[in-house]
Structures are given as structure tokens and as C-alpha cells.
Amino acid sequence: MNSFYTILLLVASNVFMTLAWYGHLKMAEFSWFKALPLIGVIALSWGIAFFEYCLQVPANRIGFEGNGGPFSLMQLKILQEVITLVVFVVFSMIAFHMEVKWNHIVAALCLVAAVYFVFGFK
């Protein structure tokens, strides 16, 4: 069950992270947001990132084998990176109408290989 909670928290934290890092680019379409000075955009992004950390830290604590979880440190990092990229691709497709190209698919297959290697050999 710790695996499930870890992955669920990582997905949720990465949604917040993606919004904090890239959401302001989409929000610039709104005149009130575009008028914000950079410090205002940074403060808003930090506010969103706070919730990312509130989910990321427990995910790592629950999932880490040193705390009784099922994942090594390397496995946690690879999981986080793959989840980050999946969340980013979904976000960019929805918010920015970006299309997935062949090189994106090849990169995704490389990530699948990374997951295989980090989980397949202990």
C-alpha cells in the first residue's frame, strides 16, 4: 500500500510543480496576470510550489526503504522523474495544445527502459 500512496502523492505533487513552473506561461494570456510584475509571478509560483513540497516530502518519506517503504533512493528519483515528464506532457497537451512527436515517443521509451533497469536489477 505504501507504493500506491507514494506514487499517488508524487503524481499530485508533480501537478502542483508543473503549475508552479509552467502555469504562469499560460496565465500570461490574462491581462490582469500579464500586468503582474515578475516578483508577483514568482510569489504566486512559490505559493503553488508550497503545496508541491507538502506532498513531495511525505511521498519520499513513505516510499523510502530506510523508513520502511518499498523503494530505494534511486528508484524514488527515477519514479519522480518519469511522473514529472508524464504530468508535463499531459499539461502541455491540454494547456498549450502541443502535439506528441516521434522523438517524444522515443524519449518516453528511454524512460521506460530507465524504470526497467532501476527496478529490474537489485
C-alpha beads as a LAMMPS data file, in Angstrom:
LAMMPS data file: protein, C-alpha beads

122 atoms
121 bonds

1 atom types
1 bond types

-500.0 500.0 xlo xhi
-500.0 500.0 ylo yhi
-500.0 500.0 zlo zhi

Masses

1 110.0

Atoms # bond

1 1 1 0.000 0.000 0.000
2 1 1 2.961 2.326 0.615
3 1 1 3.821 2.014 -3.087
4 1 1 0.356 3.230 -4.043
5 1 1 0.417 6.166 -1.611
6 1 1 3.926 7.151 -2.709
7 1 1 3.006 7.179 -6.391
8 1 1 -0.288 8.981 -5.732
9 1 1 1.482 11.689 -3.710
10 1 1 4.208 12.000 -6.356
11 1 1 1.616 12.494 -9.087
12 1 1 -0.252 15.111 -7.050
13 1 1 2.967 16.925 -6.117
14 1 1 4.052 17.000 -9.746
15 1 1 0.753 18.546 -10.786
16 1 1 1.485 21.417 -8.398
17 1 1 5.115 21.576 -9.525
18 1 1 4.125 21.787 -13.179
19 1 1 1.607 24.523 -12.417
20 1 1 4.210 26.440 -10.414
21 1 1 6.931 26.114 -13.060
22 1 1 4.891 26.437 -16.261
23 1 1 1.386 27.608 -15.346
24 1 1 2.439 31.251 -15.372
25 1 1 3.229 30.920 -19.083
26 1 1 -0.408 30.037 -19.764
27 1 1 -1.735 32.566 -17.259
28 1 1 0.042 35.325 -19.209
29 1 1 -2.916 35.168 -21.600
30 1 1 -4.982 37.008 -18.967
31 1 1 -4.488 40.767 -18.868
32 1 1 -4.605 41.005 -15.060
33 1 1 -1.896 38.361 -14.776
34 1 1 0.236 39.826 -17.544
35 1 1 0.253 43.114 -15.619
36 1 1 1.843 41.473 -12.563
37 1 1 5.480 42.348 -12.019
38 1 1 7.943 39.448 -12.086
39 1 1 8.134 39.414 -8.284
40 1 1 4.361 38.851 -8.183
41 1 1 4.621 35.935 -10.594
42 1 1 7.474 34.475 -8.535
43 1 1 5.477 34.851 -5.308
44 1 1 2.466 33.144 -6.882
45 1 1 4.654 30.311 -8.167
46 1 1 6.226 29.891 -4.730
47 1 1 2.761 29.726 -3.213
48 1 1 1.820 26.926 -5.582
49 1 1 5.163 25.161 -5.048
50 1 1 4.493 25.123 -1.299
51 1 1 1.771 22.537 -1.913
52 1 1 4.144 20.529 -4.107
53 1 1 6.566 20.252 -1.198
54 1 1 3.726 19.375 1.186
55 1 1 3.090 16.307 -0.988
56 1 1 6.607 15.507 -2.243
57 1 1 8.235 15.245 1.180
58 1 1 5.661 12.782 2.591
59 1 1 5.825 10.762 -0.657
60 1 1 9.557 10.340 -0.257
61 1 1 9.316 9.555 3.447
62 1 1 6.568 6.964 2.928
63 1 1 8.255 5.420 -0.089
64 1 1 11.876 5.296 1.081
65 1 1 13.081 1.859 2.162
66 1 1 15.046 3.454 5.016
67 1 1 11.677 4.426 6.518
68 1 1 10.055 1.066 5.846
69 1 1 8.891 1.919 2.322
70 1 1 9.297 -0.197 -0.769
71 1 1 11.677 1.991 -2.835
72 1 1 15.404 2.678 -2.801
73 1 1 16.561 6.262 -3.151
74 1 1 17.429 5.701 -6.824
75 1 1 14.022 4.131 -7.507
76 1 1 12.268 7.098 -5.877
77 1 1 14.224 9.521 -8.052
78 1 1 13.530 7.626 -11.291
79 1 1 9.832 7.347 -10.369
80 1 1 9.690 11.071 -9.675
81 1 1 11.356 11.942 -12.982
82 1 1 9.071 9.698 -15.025
83 1 1 5.978 11.029 -13.251
84 1 1 7.209 14.606 -13.776
85 1 1 7.579 14.076 -17.505
86 1 1 4.223 12.312 -17.862
87 1 1 2.452 15.097 -15.958
88 1 1 4.285 17.710 -18.028
89 1 1 3.327 16.058 -21.331
90 1 1 -0.335 15.889 -20.312
91 1 1 -0.231 19.506 -19.099
92 1 1 1.445 20.772 -22.279
93 1 1 -1.026 18.904 -24.469
94 1 1 -4.021 20.309 -22.586
95 1 1 -2.839 23.837 -21.782
96 1 1 -0.675 24.554 -24.824
97 1 1 -2.177 22.154 -27.385
98 1 1 1.252 20.671 -28.060
99 1 1 1.435 17.502 -30.100
100 1 1 3.487 14.437 -29.294
101 1 1 6.096 13.778 -31.972
102 1 1 8.161 10.694 -32.758
103 1 1 11.177 11.927 -30.786
104 1 1 8.965 12.394 -27.716
105 1 1 7.862 8.771 -28.034
106 1 1 11.471 7.598 -28.324
107 1 1 12.358 9.622 -25.228
108 1 1 9.411 8.044 -23.385
109 1 1 10.672 4.590 -24.348
110 1 1 14.079 5.520 -22.921
111 1 1 12.329 6.431 -19.664
112 1 1 10.561 3.080 -19.663
113 1 1 13.975 1.467 -20.099
114 1 1 15.306 3.521 -17.163
115 1 1 12.454 2.292 -14.978
116 1 1 13.134 -1.292 -16.070
117 1 1 16.822 -1.043 -15.257
118 1 1 16.376 0.661 -11.897
119 1 1 13.676 -1.772 -10.749
120 1 1 14.837 -4.897 -12.583
121 1 1 18.261 -5.282 -11.046
122 1 1 18.788 -5.063 -7.294

Bonds

1 1 1 2
2 1 2 3
3 1 3 4
4 1 4 5
5 1 5 6
6 1 6 7
7 1 7 8
8 1 8 9
9 1 9 10
10 1 10 11
11 1 11 12
12 1 12 13
13 1 13 14
14 1 14 15
15 1 15 16
16 1 16 17
17 1 17 18
18 1 18 19
19 1 19 20
20 1 20 21
21 1 21 22
22 1 22 23
23 1 23 24
24 1 24 25
25 1 25 26
26 1 26 27
27 1 27 28
28 1 28 29
29 1 29 30
30 1 30 31
31 1 31 32
32 1 32 33
33 1 33 34
34 1 34 35
35 1 35 36
36 1 36 37
37 1 37 38
38 1 38 39
39 1 39 40
40 1 40 41
41 1 41 42
42 1 42 43
43 1 43 44
44 1 44 45
45 1 45 46
46 1 46 47
47 1 47 48
48 1 48 49
49 1 49 50
50 1 50 51
51 1 51 52
52 1 52 53
53 1 53 54
54 1 54 55
55 1 55 56
56 1 56 57
57 1 57 58
58 1 58 59
59 1 59 60
60 1 60 61
61 1 61 62
62 1 62 63
63 1 63 64
64 1 64 65
65 1 65 66
66 1 66 67
67 1 67 68
68 1 68 69
69 1 69 70
70 1 70 71
71 1 71 72
72 1 72 73
73 1 73 74
74 1 74 75
75 1 75 76
76 1 76 77
77 1 77 78
78 1 78 79
79 1 79 80
80 1 80 81
81 1 81 82
82 1 82 83
83 1 83 84
84 1 84 85
85 1 85 86
86 1 86 87
87 1 87 88
88 1 88 89
89 1 89 90
90 1 90 91
91 1 91 92
92 1 92 93
93 1 93 94
94 1 94 95
95 1 95 96
96 1 96 97
97 1 97 98
98 1 98 99
99 1 99 100
100 1 100 101
101 1 101 102
102 1 102 103
103 1 103 104
104 1 104 105
105 1 105 106
106 1 106 107
107 1 107 108
108 1 108 109
109 1 109 110
110 1 110 111
111 1 111 112
112 1 112 113
113 1 113 114
114 1 114 115
115 1 115 116
116 1 116 117
117 1 117 118
118 1 118 119
119 1 119 120
120 1 120 121
121 1 121 122
